[in-house]
Amino acid sequence: MPDQRQSYEICVKLGAVSSGGSRYLHHELKPGDRLSISRPRNHFPLPAARRYLLLAGGIGMTPAAGNGGRDSTANSLILKFIIMSPPRGTWPLPRGWSSSLRRENVVIHCSDEGDSLRREIPACLTAAEIDTAVIACGPDGFIQRLQDTMPIYGWQAAQFFFERFTPVERNNEAENNSFYIELASSGQRLQVAPEQTIAEVLLHARVEVMLSCEQGICGSCITDVIDGIPEHRDCVLTAEEKASNSQITLCCSRAKTPVLVLDL
């Protein structure tokens, strides 16, 4: 939470098909264990707006909870928690939330009770407000439903900010050709083979890069492109950002030109 500087509150659901992280936290990590952690990072900050509407699906309440506990925004937030499966009584609001966050601004919808985004659009979305930013986090179907629905009620694409759990399906039938990356700071050139990612090549060359999801959904590895044209395969950059070809996600995107010059 933003106002808690001495500890982390971690919210991780045990995945039925876990790649290791959630299984480790649930079954192996014990009280008293010591962990190595990085400095706090926030790749999903609140944009500038007079008012905020936060929509969360399931474990997507985690980033919303962090923003919901901020005193500076407590009176301009409306929190809509779209709980996808747990019964209402088993999903308490996170500890440490600001007491100034007005309870009437928190509304919980439970799909187990037939109250889901698929069945009915929340009233807060049926009248677009020009000074409001809509922030969402949740499963892909949850995000897609919002993207399909919001324009019907007059919301602009620039008002919608979201974070996904998994990458969207994308056309990756094109061959993975090899190409070179050049580090602007040193002029060093490195070849990226068809079976490699840019991030893997950089790490092998002992070039420090920031990684997290390694699926093109979190934005941790976004890097400026000085020359060359990226082949964008992420779902975190906006259409406008992709069209500018000025940034690339190192974990999954590739190159359309023989060389990409990176701001590294």
GROMACS elastic network, one bead per residue, 0.5 to 0.9 nm:
[ bonds ]
;  ai    aj funct       b0    kb
    1     4     6  0.53626   500
    1     5     6  0.79081   500
    1     7     6  0.85741   500
    1     8     6  0.72319   500
    1     9     6  0.71556   500
    1    65     6  0.77125   500
    1    66     6  0.50119   500
    1    67     6  0.78871   500
    1    68     6  0.89852   500
    1    69     6  0.67282   500
    1    70     6  0.80328   500
    1    96     6  0.74226   500
    1    97     6  0.79669   500
    2     5     6  0.72836   500
    2    66     6  0.64596   500
    2    67     6  0.76834   500
    2    69     6  0.71761   500
    2    70     6  0.64842   500
    3    69     6  0.77462   500
    3    70     6  0.70967   500
    3    71     6  0.85209   500
    3    96     6  0.86717   500
    3    98     6  0.87785   500
    4     7     6  0.64226   500
    4     8     6  0.77482   500
    4    96     6  0.82298   500
    5     8     6  0.80197   500
    9    94     6  0.88503   500
    9    95     6  0.86223   500
   10    62     6  0.83542   500
   11    59     6  0.76038   500
   11    62     6  0.64373   500
   12    15     6  0.87511   500
   12    21     6  0.88685   500
   12    22     6  0.62995   500
   12    25     6  0.78117   500
   12    26     6  0.84038   500
   12    59     6  0.74975   500
   12    62     6  0.87254   500
   13    22     6  0.65429   500
   13    26     6  0.84573   500
   13    59     6  0.69696   500
   14    17     6  0.86582   500
   14    18     6  0.73768   500
   14    21     6  0.87244   500
   14    22     6  0.50342   500
   14    23     6  0.61262   500
   14    25     6  0.82466   500
   14    26     6  0.66717   500
   15    19     6  0.84173   500
   15    21     6  0.89462   500
   15    22     6  0.62446   500
   15    23     6  0.72177   500
   16    23     6  0.88614   500
   17    20     6  0.88230   500
   18    21     6  0.68294   500
   18    22     6  0.62722   500
   18    23     6  0.61966   500
   19    22     6  0.77097   500
   19    23     6  0.78707   500
   20    23     6  0.53386   500
   20    24     6  0.59376   500
   20    25     6  0.86638   500
   21    24     6  0.52738   500
   21    25     6  0.63727   500
   21    26     6  0.87670   500
   22    25     6  0.51450   500
   22    26     6  0.61201   500
   22    27     6  0.84183   500
   23    26     6  0.52686   500
   23    27     6  0.57882   500
   23    28     6  0.74892   500
   24    27     6  0.54340   500
   24    29     6  0.61975   500
   25    28     6  0.59708   500
   25    29     6  0.51064   500
   25    30     6  0.82809   500
   26    29     6  0.66149   500
   26    30     6  0.87639   500
   27    30     6  0.82542   500
   29    32     6  0.88284   500
   29    33     6  0.67247   500
   30    33     6  0.56868   500
   31    34     6  0.87962   500
   37    40     6  0.86566   500
   38    41     6  0.82358   500
   41   220     6  0.87829   500
   42    45     6  0.60713   500
   43   218     6  0.68286   500
   43   219     6  0.64761   500
   43   220     6  0.67646   500
   44    47     6  0.87971   500
   44    63     6  0.76761   500
   44   161     6  0.86270   500
   44   162     6  0.80484   500
   44   163     6  0.72500   500
   44   218     6  0.82516   500
   44   219     6  0.88229   500
   45    63     6  0.89738   500
   45    67     6  0.81421   500
   46    49     6  0.82753   500
   46    52     6  0.83955   500
   46    67     6  0.74384   500
   46   133     6  0.85981   500
   46   135     6  0.78383   500
   46   161     6  0.87230   500
   47   133     6  0.73754   500
   47   135     6  0.88973   500
   47   161     6  0.82055   500
   48    51     6  0.88676   500
   48   133     6  0.80391   500
   49    52     6  0.69200   500
   49   131     6  0.61204   500
   49   132     6  0.60521   500
   49   133     6  0.60068   500
   50    76     6  0.71504   500
   50   131     6  0.56513   500
   50   132     6  0.62511   500
   50   133     6  0.79971   500
   51    73     6  0.83897   500
   51    75     6  0.87734   500
   51    77     6  0.63110   500
   51    78     6  0.82444   500
   51   131     6  0.63041   500
   51   133     6  0.64001   500
   51   134     6  0.88065   500
   52    73     6  0.84162   500
   52    76     6  0.61425   500
   52    78     6  0.63437   500
   52    79     6  0.83109   500
   52   131     6  0.86326   500
   52   132     6  0.54421   500
   52   133     6  0.50279   500
   52   134     6  0.60339   500
   52   135     6  0.72149   500
   53    76     6  0.85442   500
   53    77     6  0.59815   500
   53    79     6  0.60313   500
   53    80     6  0.72575   500
   53   124     6  0.82307   500
   53   132     6  0.69749   500
   53   133     6  0.62378   500
   53   135     6  0.60663   500
   53   136     6  0.83686   500
   54    61     6  0.89991   500
   54    64     6  0.63782   500
   54    67     6  0.88336   500
   54    68     6  0.84072   500
   54    77     6  0.73190   500
   54    78     6  0.63656   500
   54    80     6  0.58693   500
   54    81     6  0.77726   500
   54   133     6  0.84378   500
   54   134     6  0.60138   500
   54   136     6  0.58442   500
   54   137     6  0.83777   500
   55    60     6  0.82956   500
   55    61     6  0.79617   500
   55    64     6  0.75948   500
   55    78     6  0.88359   500
   55    79     6  0.64638   500
   55    81     6  0.57143   500
   55    82     6  0.67468   500
   55   134     6  0.74190   500
   55   135     6  0.60432   500
   55   137     6  0.65975   500
   55   138     6  0.83213   500
   56    59     6  0.75694   500
   56    62     6  0.82893   500
   56    63     6  0.85949   500
   56    64     6  0.68076   500
   56    79     6  0.82814   500
   56    80     6  0.66796   500
   56    82     6  0.55011   500
   56    83     6  0.73297   500
   56   135     6  0.83518   500
   56   136     6  0.56655   500
   56   137     6  0.51204   500
   56   138     6  0.58018   500
   56   142     6  0.87770   500
   57    60     6  0.50267   500
   57    61     6  0.65595   500
   57    81     6  0.65271   500
   57    83     6  0.53796   500
   57    84     6  0.58757   500
   57   136     6  0.80350   500
   57   137     6  0.63450   500
   57   139     6  0.66834   500
   57   142     6  0.67865   500
   57   143     6  0.87872   500
   58    61     6  0.62726   500
   58    62     6  0.88273   500
   58    81     6  0.79549   500
   58    82     6  0.67921   500
   58    84     6  0.51924   500
   58    85     6  0.71611   500
   58    86     6  0.81248   500
   58   137     6  0.87644   500
   58   138     6  0.65322   500
   58   139     6  0.80014   500
   59    62     6  0.59905   500
   59    63     6  0.88970   500
   59    83     6  0.82636   500
   59    84     6  0.88934   500
   59   137     6  0.84000   500
   59   138     6  0.69752   500
   59   139     6  0.88512   500
   60    63     6  0.65437   500
   60    64     6  0.71028   500
   60    65     6  0.89305   500
   60    81     6  0.87771   500
   60    83     6  0.89571   500
   60   136     6  0.78315   500
   60   139     6  0.77871   500
   60   163     6  0.85353   500
   60   164     6  0.85833   500
   60   165     6  0.82061   500
   61    64     6  0.50059   500
   61    65     6  0.57539   500
   61    66     6  0.86800   500
   61    81     6  0.69460   500
   61    82     6  0.86809   500
   61    83     6  0.85600   500
   61   137     6  0.72079   500
   61   138     6  0.79695   500
   62    65     6  0.51748   500
   62    66     6  0.66825   500
   62    94     6  0.86284   500
   62   137     6  0.85692   500
   63    66     6  0.52049   500
   63    67     6  0.65630   500
   63    68     6  0.85409   500
   63   137     6  0.75109   500
   64    67     6  0.52251   500
   64    68     6  0.58244   500
   64    69     6  0.86768   500
   64    79     6  0.79454   500
   64    81     6  0.89151   500
   64   135     6  0.81741   500
   64   136     6  0.80127   500
   64   137     6  0.76935   500
   65    69     6  0.63080   500
   65    93     6  0.81664   500
   65    94     6  0.67570   500
   65    97     6  0.76182   500
   66    69     6  0.56477   500
   66    70     6  0.72764   500
   66    97     6  0.83138   500
   67    70     6  0.56881   500
   67    73     6  0.79682   500
   67    74     6  0.87059   500
   68    71     6  0.82966   500
   68    73     6  0.75755   500
   68    74     6  0.65755   500
   68    77     6  0.71809   500
   68    78     6  0.88103   500
   68    79     6  0.74712   500
   68    97     6  0.70379   500
   68    98     6  0.77873   500
   68   101     6  0.73276   500
   69    72     6  0.89098   500
   69    73     6  0.82060   500
   69    74     6  0.69608   500
   69    96     6  0.72976   500
   69    99     6  0.83821   500
   69   100     6  0.86140   500
   69   101     6  0.70875   500
   70    73     6  0.56729   500
   70    74     6  0.59734   500
   70    97     6  0.78929   500
   70    98     6  0.66220   500
   70   100     6  0.89995   500
   70   101     6  0.83260   500
   71    74     6  0.50713   500
   71    75     6  0.79925   500
   71    98     6  0.63068   500
   71    99     6  0.85753   500
   71   100     6  0.67185   500
   71   101     6  0.74982   500
   72    75     6  0.77904   500
   72    76     6  0.86423   500
   73    76     6  0.53871   500
   73    77     6  0.63139   500
   73   101     6  0.85721   500
   74    77     6  0.56001   500
   74    78     6  0.86304   500
   74    98     6  0.76379   500
   74   100     6  0.62697   500
   74   102     6  0.73190   500
   75    78     6  0.83290   500
   75   100     6  0.75397   500
   75   101     6  0.65611   500
   75   102     6  0.71152   500
   75   105     6  0.86991   500
   77   101     6  0.80367   500
   77   102     6  0.87633   500
   77   105     6  0.69105   500
   77   106     6  0.87906   500
   78   102     6  0.88830   500
   78   104     6  0.84945   500
   78   106     6  0.63240   500
   78   107     6  0.82362   500
   78   124     6  0.87854   500
   79   105     6  0.57839   500
   79   107     6  0.63561   500
   79   108     6  0.84972   500
   80   105     6  0.78747   500
   80   106     6  0.59102   500
   80   108     6  0.61278   500
   80   109     6  0.77083   500
   80   122     6  0.85113   500
   80   124     6  0.86715   500
   81   106     6  0.73609   500
   81   107     6  0.60581   500
   81   109     6  0.61858   500
   81   110     6  0.84926   500
   82   107     6  0.83390   500
   82   108     6  0.59873   500
   82   110     6  0.63109   500
   82   111     6  0.76271   500
   82   115     6  0.85674   500
   82   116     6  0.69454   500
   82   117     6  0.73664   500
   83    86     6  0.67066   500
   83    87     6  0.84350   500
   83    88     6  0.81297   500
   83    91     6  0.82853   500
   83   108     6  0.68040   500
   83   109     6  0.57939   500
   83   111     6  0.64287   500
   83   112     6  0.85183   500
   83   116     6  0.80553   500
   84   109     6  0.81313   500
   84   110     6  0.61013   500
   84   111     6  0.51515   500
   84   112     6  0.72257   500
   84   116     6  0.72868   500
   85    88     6  0.89007   500
   85   110     6  0.66816   500
   85   111     6  0.58164   500
   85   112     6  0.55225   500
   85   113     6  0.89051   500
   86    89     6  0.81424   500
   86    90     6  0.63467   500
   86    91     6  0.66852   500
   86   110     6  0.73193   500
   86   111     6  0.82016   500
   86   112     6  0.69680   500
   87    90     6  0.56484   500
   87    91     6  0.71661   500
   87   110     6  0.68464   500
   87   111     6  0.85200   500
   87   112     6  0.63972   500
   87   113     6  0.77554   500
   88    91     6  0.59729   500
   88    92     6  0.83184   500
   88   108     6  0.79284   500
   88   109     6  0.82475   500
   88   110     6  0.63901   500
   88   112     6  0.84771   500
   88   113     6  0.84851   500
   89    92     6  0.70729   500
   91    94     6  0.88886   500
   92    95     6  0.84864   500
   93    97     6  0.80339   500
   94    97     6  0.64559   500
   96    99     6  0.83789   500
   97   100     6  0.84676   500
   97   101     6  0.73656   500
   98   101     6  0.55360   500
   98   102     6  0.89361   500
   99   102     6  0.75086   500
   99   103     6  0.89647   500
  100   103     6  0.87499   500
  101   104     6  0.87229   500
  101   105     6  0.75914   500
  101   106     6  0.85974   500
  102   105     6  0.55561   500
  102   106     6  0.74292   500
  103   106     6  0.53883   500
  103   107     6  0.83194   500
  104   107     6  0.73424   500
  109   113     6  0.82015   500
  109   114     6  0.87646   500
  109   115     6  0.55911   500
  109   116     6  0.64263   500
  109   117     6  0.84632   500
  109   122     6  0.89622   500
  110   113     6  0.54389   500
  110   114     6  0.68603   500
  110   115     6  0.52896   500
  110   116     6  0.62723   500
  111   117     6  0.79592   500
  111   118     6  0.89294   500
  111   119     6  0.89759   500
  112   115     6  0.71907   500
  112   116     6  0.81140   500
  113   116     6  0.80974   500
  114   119     6  0.74948   500
  115   118     6  0.84029   500
  115   119     6  0.67162   500
  115   120     6  0.71617   500
  116   119     6  0.54065   500
  116   120     6  0.63561   500
  116   121     6  0.81105   500
  116   122     6  0.89550   500
  117   120     6  0.53908   500
  117   121     6  0.56655   500
  117   122     6  0.73589   500
  117   142     6  0.75592   500
  117   145     6  0.76446   500
  117   146     6  0.84765   500
  118   121     6  0.74908   500
  118   142     6  0.85965   500
  118   145     6  0.75837   500
  120   123     6  0.88492   500
  121   124     6  0.83110   500
  121   125     6  0.68455   500
  121   126     6  0.72550   500
  121   149     6  0.82466   500
  122   125     6  0.57437   500
  122   126     6  0.70756   500
  123   126     6  0.52858   500
  123   127     6  0.76342   500
  124   127     6  0.66698   500
  124   128     6  0.82749   500
  125   128     6  0.65196   500
  125   149     6  0.87410   500
  125   150     6  0.69510   500
  125   153     6  0.71871   500
  125   155     6  0.83958   500
  126   150     6  0.80087   500
  126   152     6  0.85852   500
  126   153     6  0.55044   500
  126   154     6  0.83714   500
  127   153     6  0.60845   500
  127   154     6  0.72777   500
  127   155     6  0.82011   500
  128   132     6  0.80288   500
  128   150     6  0.82741   500
  128   153     6  0.62099   500
  128   154     6  0.54577   500
  128   155     6  0.52223   500
  128   156     6  0.84714   500
  129   132     6  0.55501   500
  129   133     6  0.85908   500
  129   154     6  0.85011   500
  129   155     6  0.75385   500
  130   133     6  0.82804   500
  130   155     6  0.79124   500
  130   156     6  0.84599   500
  130   159     6  0.81502   500
  131   159     6  0.86092   500
  132   159     6  0.70137   500
  133   158     6  0.84474   500
  133   160     6  0.62529   500
  133   161     6  0.74382   500
  134   159     6  0.59590   500
  134   161     6  0.61622   500
  134   162     6  0.82050   500
  135   159     6  0.84208   500
  135   160     6  0.61708   500
  135   162     6  0.56434   500
  135   163     6  0.84324   500
  136   142     6  0.88488   500
  136   143     6  0.71541   500
  136   146     6  0.86031   500
  136   160     6  0.77571   500
  136   161     6  0.63495   500
  136   163     6  0.65155   500
  136   164     6  0.85983   500
  137   142     6  0.82577   500
  137   143     6  0.72041   500
  137   161     6  0.87253   500
  137   162     6  0.55667   500
  137   164     6  0.60255   500
  137   165     6  0.78368   500
  138   141     6  0.81648   500
  138   142     6  0.59844   500
  138   143     6  0.64143   500
  138   162     6  0.83541   500
  138   163     6  0.70527   500
  138   164     6  0.58576   500
  138   165     6  0.63248   500
  139   142     6  0.52726   500
  139   143     6  0.64461   500
  139   144     6  0.87160   500
  139   164     6  0.62032   500
  139   165     6  0.56956   500
  139   166     6  0.72332   500
  140   143     6  0.51400   500
  140   144     6  0.60091   500
  140   145     6  0.84788   500
  140   164     6  0.61930   500
  140   165     6  0.69406   500
  140   166     6  0.67369   500
  140   167     6  0.78568   500
  140   168     6  0.69643   500
  141   144     6  0.50454   500
  141   145     6  0.60137   500
  141   146     6  0.86413   500
  142   145     6  0.52495   500
  142   146     6  0.64924   500
  142   147     6  0.88351   500
  143   146     6  0.52120   500
  143   147     6  0.62592   500
  143   148     6  0.87132   500
  143   162     6  0.73815   500
  143   163     6  0.82765   500
  143   164     6  0.73268   500
  144   148     6  0.61315   500
  144   149     6  0.85017   500
  145   148     6  0.51813   500
  145   149     6  0.60343   500
  145   150     6  0.84832   500
  146   149     6  0.50702   500
  146   150     6  0.57418   500
  146   151     6  0.88353   500
  146   160     6  0.89805   500
  147   150     6  0.58305   500
  147   151     6  0.73380   500
  147   157     6  0.81631   500
  147   160     6  0.81699   500
  148   151     6  0.67709   500
  148   152     6  0.76866   500
  149   152     6  0.55367   500
  149   153     6  0.71918   500
  149   155     6  0.89453   500
  150   153     6  0.54797   500
  150   154     6  0.66283   500
  150   155     6  0.52938   500
  150   156     6  0.77376   500
  150   157     6  0.84039   500
  150   160     6  0.86986   500
  151   156     6  0.63759   500
  151   157     6  0.75624   500
  152   155     6  0.74335   500
  155   158     6  0.84544   500
  155   159     6  0.68221   500
  155   160     6  0.80295   500
  156   159     6  0.54388   500
  156   160     6  0.72468   500
  157   160     6  0.55420   500
  157   161     6  0.85178   500
  158   161     6  0.76942   500
  162   236     6  0.88148   500
  163   217     6  0.72811   500
  163   218     6  0.72248   500
  163   236     6  0.77902   500
  164   167     6  0.69499   500
  164   168     6  0.84839   500
  164   217     6  0.63429   500
  164   218     6  0.78196   500
  164   235     6  0.85054   500
  164   236     6  0.85185   500
  165   217     6  0.73964   500
  165   218     6  0.87034   500
  166   215     6  0.76084   500
  166   216     6  0.88189   500
  166   217     6  0.68415   500
  167   170     6  0.82912   500
  167   215     6  0.64134   500
  167   216     6  0.67322   500
  167   217     6  0.58853   500
  167   234     6  0.74274   500
  167   235     6  0.63545   500
  167   236     6  0.88889   500
  168   217     6  0.88057   500
  168   234     6  0.85080   500
  168   235     6  0.67462   500
  169   172     6  0.89208   500
  170   173     6  0.89350   500
  170   233     6  0.73778   500
  170   234     6  0.86955   500
  170   235     6  0.89392   500
  171   174     6  0.76464   500
  171   233     6  0.84790   500
  172   175     6  0.77690   500
  172   176     6  0.87110   500
  172   233     6  0.78749   500
  173   176     6  0.87896   500
  174   177     6  0.87563   500
  175   194     6  0.79631   500
  176   193     6  0.80944   500
  176   195     6  0.72263   500
  176   196     6  0.89406   500
  176   254     6  0.79623   500
  177   192     6  0.85527   500
  177   193     6  0.70911   500
  177   194     6  0.50888   500
  177   195     6  0.87768   500
  177   254     6  0.86065   500
  177   255     6  0.84031   500
  177   256     6  0.88910   500
  178   191     6  0.70312   500
  178   192     6  0.54515   500
  178   195     6  0.85214   500
  178   196     6  0.86953   500
  178   254     6  0.89251   500
  178   255     6  0.85448   500
  178   258     6  0.80305   500
  179   190     6  0.85148   500
  179   191     6  0.58098   500
  179   192     6  0.54054   500
  179   193     6  0.69224   500
  179   194     6  0.82823   500
  179   254     6  0.82691   500
  179   255     6  0.67879   500
  179   256     6  0.84980   500
  179   257     6  0.74755   500
  179   258     6  0.50611   500
  179   259     6  0.59895   500
  179   260     6  0.80000   500
  180   189     6  0.63869   500
  180   190     6  0.54810   500
  180   192     6  0.57844   500
  180   193     6  0.86792   500
  180   255     6  0.84504   500
  180   257     6  0.88152   500
  180   258     6  0.61491   500
  180   260     6  0.63817   500
  180   261     6  0.85638   500
  181   188     6  0.82536   500
  181   189     6  0.56238   500
  181   190     6  0.53715   500
  181   191     6  0.64187   500
  181   192     6  0.72463   500
  181   198     6  0.78370   500
  181   255     6  0.88266   500
  181   258     6  0.84969   500
  181   259     6  0.55041   500
  181   261     6  0.57635   500
  181   262     6  0.68961   500
  182   185     6  0.88545   500
  182   186     6  0.82807   500
  182   187     6  0.59141   500
  182   188     6  0.55356   500
  182   190     6  0.64400   500
  182   191     6  0.89175   500
  182   259     6  0.70246   500
  182   260     6  0.61036   500
  182   262     6  0.60446   500
  182   263     6  0.87502   500
  182   264     6  0.84536   500
  183   186     6  0.57342   500
  183   187     6  0.52340   500
  183   188     6  0.53929   500
  183   189     6  0.65651   500
  183   190     6  0.84070   500
  183   260     6  0.87354   500
  183   261     6  0.60592   500
  183   262     6  0.53768   500
  183   263     6  0.64841   500
  183   264     6  0.51794   500
  184   187     6  0.53808   500
  184   188     6  0.77056   500
  184   226     6  0.78531   500
  184   261     6  0.61648   500
  184   262     6  0.58327   500
  184   263     6  0.54232   500
  184   264     6  0.57347   500
  185   188     6  0.81777   500
  185   262     6  0.87319   500
  185   263     6  0.71350   500
  185   264     6  0.58477   500
  186   189     6  0.88703   500
  186   264     6  0.83344   500
  187   261     6  0.87529   500
  189   259     6  0.87969   500
  189   261     6  0.88577   500
  190   201     6  0.73363   500
  190   202     6  0.80308   500
  190   205     6  0.83642   500
  191   198     6  0.88266   500
  191   201     6  0.76361   500
  192   195     6  0.81029   500
  192   196     6  0.59389   500
  192   197     6  0.66893   500
  192   198     6  0.62119   500
  192   200     6  0.86847   500
  192   201     6  0.63839   500
  192   254     6  0.88175   500
  193   196     6  0.52351   500
  193   197     6  0.77974   500
  193   198     6  0.89787   500
  193   201     6  0.87106   500
  194   197     6  0.79923   500
  196   199     6  0.82538   500
  196   200     6  0.63546   500
  196   201     6  0.69037   500
  197   200     6  0.52143   500
  197   201     6  0.64724   500
  197   202     6  0.87511   500
  197   250     6  0.70970   500
  197   251     6  0.60280   500
  197   252     6  0.61378   500
  197   253     6  0.76233   500
  197   254     6  0.75064   500
  198   201     6  0.52375   500
  198   202     6  0.62314   500
  198   203     6  0.86818   500
  198   249     6  0.87417   500
  198   250     6  0.52562   500
  198   251     6  0.63402   500
  198   252     6  0.74743   500
  198   253     6  0.77406   500
  198   254     6  0.72550   500
  199   202     6  0.51351   500
  199   203     6  0.61215   500
  199   204     6  0.85398   500
  199   209     6  0.72178   500
  199   210     6  0.89457   500
  199   211     6  0.81236   500
  199   214     6  0.87546   500
  199   221     6  0.82758   500
  199   249     6  0.87544   500
  199   250     6  0.50733   500
  199   251     6  0.51888   500
  199   252     6  0.80550   500
  200   203     6  0.52208   500
  200   204     6  0.61236   500
  200   205     6  0.86243   500
  200   250     6  0.86346   500
  200   251     6  0.77248   500
  201   204     6  0.51514   500
  201   205     6  0.62865   500
  201   206     6  0.87583   500
  201   207     6  0.86711   500
  202   205     6  0.50636   500
  202   206     6  0.63282   500
  202   207     6  0.50944   500
  202   208     6  0.72875   500
  202   209     6  0.74135   500
  203   207     6  0.53257   500
  203   208     6  0.63868   500
  203   209     6  0.71327   500
  204   207     6  0.74511   500
  205   208     6  0.88289   500
  207   264     6  0.84757   500
  209   220     6  0.89316   500
  209   221     6  0.67231   500
  209   250     6  0.85875   500
  209   264     6  0.89925   500
  210   220     6  0.58363   500
  210   221     6  0.51760   500
  210   222     6  0.84925   500
  211   214     6  0.63767   500
  211   218     6  0.89773   500
  211   219     6  0.85732   500
  211   220     6  0.55707   500
  211   221     6  0.53953   500
  211   250     6  0.85476   500
  211   251     6  0.74882   500
  212   215     6  0.85199   500
  212   218     6  0.71297   500
  212   219     6  0.83490   500
  212   220     6  0.61060   500
  212   221     6  0.76970   500
  213   216     6  0.69151   500
  213   217     6  0.66953   500
  213   218     6  0.60914   500
  213   219     6  0.84241   500
  213   220     6  0.78682   500
  213   251     6  0.84401   500
  214   217     6  0.77703   500
  214   218     6  0.81773   500
  214   220     6  0.87547   500
  214   221     6  0.83596   500
  214   250     6  0.84668   500
  214   251     6  0.50793   500
  214   252     6  0.70176   500
  215   218     6  0.78291   500
  215   234     6  0.73151   500
  215   235     6  0.88334   500
  215   251     6  0.65042   500
  215   252     6  0.62993   500
  216   219     6  0.66745   500
  216   220     6  0.86939   500
  216   221     6  0.84167   500
  216   233     6  0.72013   500
  216   235     6  0.59813   500
  216   236     6  0.64156   500
  216   237     6  0.89036   500
  216   249     6  0.63990   500
  216   250     6  0.82814   500
  216   251     6  0.63759   500
  216   252     6  0.59527   500
  216   253     6  0.78585   500
  217   220     6  0.86324   500
  217   234     6  0.64242   500
  217   235     6  0.55875   500
  217   236     6  0.51673   500
  217   237     6  0.87582   500
  218   221     6  0.81314   500
  218   235     6  0.86562   500
  218   236     6  0.65285   500
  219   222     6  0.54465   500
  219   234     6  0.88902   500
  219   236     6  0.61026   500
  219   237     6  0.77822   500
  219   249     6  0.69791   500
  220   223     6  0.89082   500
  220   249     6  0.81250   500
  221   248     6  0.80594   500
  221   249     6  0.54954   500
  221   250     6  0.56555   500
  221   251     6  0.67935   500
  222   237     6  0.86881   500
  222   247     6  0.64085   500
  222   248     6  0.54358   500
  222   250     6  0.64644   500
  222   251     6  0.87041   500
  223   246     6  0.84992   500
  223   247     6  0.54242   500
  223   248     6  0.54400   500
  223   249     6  0.64124   500
  223   250     6  0.70881   500
  223   262     6  0.70741   500
  223   263     6  0.67725   500
  223   264     6  0.79742   500
  224   245     6  0.88711   500
  224   246     6  0.57097   500
  224   248     6  0.64750   500
  224   261     6  0.88745   500
  224   262     6  0.60947   500
  224   263     6  0.53778   500
  224   264     6  0.82603   500
  225   228     6  0.71946   500
  225   229     6  0.81330   500
  225   230     6  0.81054   500
  225   245     6  0.71149   500
  225   247     6  0.50413   500
  225   248     6  0.66455   500
  225   260     6  0.70344   500
  225   261     6  0.59890   500
  225   263     6  0.60378   500
  226   246     6  0.68234   500
  226   247     6  0.84622   500
  226   260     6  0.76660   500
  226   261     6  0.53395   500
  226   262     6  0.56623   500
  226   263     6  0.62336   500
  227   245     6  0.89072   500
  227   246     6  0.81946   500
  227   259     6  0.79504   500
  227   260     6  0.58236   500
  227   262     6  0.73099   500
  228   245     6  0.81060   500
  228   246     6  0.89672   500
  228   255     6  0.76268   500
  228   256     6  0.77297   500
  228   257     6  0.58060   500
  228   258     6  0.78435   500
  228   259     6  0.60438   500
  228   261     6  0.63708   500
  228   262     6  0.88919   500
  229   245     6  0.59688   500
  229   246     6  0.82960   500
  229   254     6  0.89589   500
  229   255     6  0.60364   500
  229   256     6  0.55179   500
  229   257     6  0.56678   500
  229   258     6  0.89332   500
  229   259     6  0.83125   500
  229   260     6  0.68118   500
  230   242     6  0.84207   500
  230   245     6  0.62103   500
  230   246     6  0.84146   500
  230   247     6  0.78915   500
  230   248     6  0.64755   500
  230   253     6  0.70155   500
  230   254     6  0.57955   500
  230   256     6  0.56416   500
  230   257     6  0.73876   500
  230   260     6  0.73357   500
  231   242     6  0.88769   500
  231   245     6  0.87291   500
  231   248     6  0.83107   500
  231   253     6  0.57735   500
  231   256     6  0.54427   500
  231   257     6  0.87089   500
  232   235     6  0.85528   500
  232   237     6  0.86485   500
  232   242     6  0.68074   500
  232   245     6  0.86381   500
  232   248     6  0.69446   500
  232   249     6  0.76610   500
  232   252     6  0.80694   500
  232   254     6  0.66309   500
  232   255     6  0.80125   500
  233   249     6  0.80999   500
  233   252     6  0.61122   500
  233   254     6  0.75003   500
  234   237     6  0.68778   500
  234   248     6  0.85726   500
  234   249     6  0.67541   500
  234   251     6  0.87164   500
  234   252     6  0.66164   500
  234   253     6  0.64542   500
  235   238     6  0.77589   500
  236   249     6  0.85761   500
  237   240     6  0.79950   500
  237   241     6  0.57978   500
  237   242     6  0.62122   500
  237   247     6  0.84104   500
  237   248     6  0.83557   500
  237   249     6  0.84111   500
  238   241     6  0.50692   500
  238   242     6  0.61894   500
  238   243     6  0.85544   500
  239   242     6  0.51428   500
  239   243     6  0.61272   500
  239   244     6  0.87258   500
  240   243     6  0.50748   500
  240   244     6  0.63369   500
  240   245     6  0.89558   500
  241   244     6  0.52378   500
  241   245     6  0.67072   500
  241   246     6  0.71767   500
  241   247     6  0.72357   500
  242   245     6  0.52955   500
  242   246     6  0.75237   500
  242   247     6  0.73282   500
  242   248     6  0.81344   500
  243   246     6  0.82758   500
  244   247     6  0.78551   500
  245   248     6  0.74902   500
  247   262     6  0.87777   500
  248   251     6  0.89266   500
  248   252     6  0.89245   500
  248   253     6  0.66270   500
  248   254     6  0.82241   500
  248   262     6  0.88463   500
  249   252     6  0.62695   500
  249   253     6  0.56665   500
  249   254     6  0.85150   500
  250   253     6  0.60573   500
  250   254     6  0.78641   500
  251   254     6  0.89376   500
  255   258     6  0.70720   500
  255   259     6  0.73292   500
  255   260     6  0.67042   500
  256   259     6  0.83952   500
  256   260     6  0.87296   500
  257   260     6  0.69230   500
  261   264     6  0.85689   500
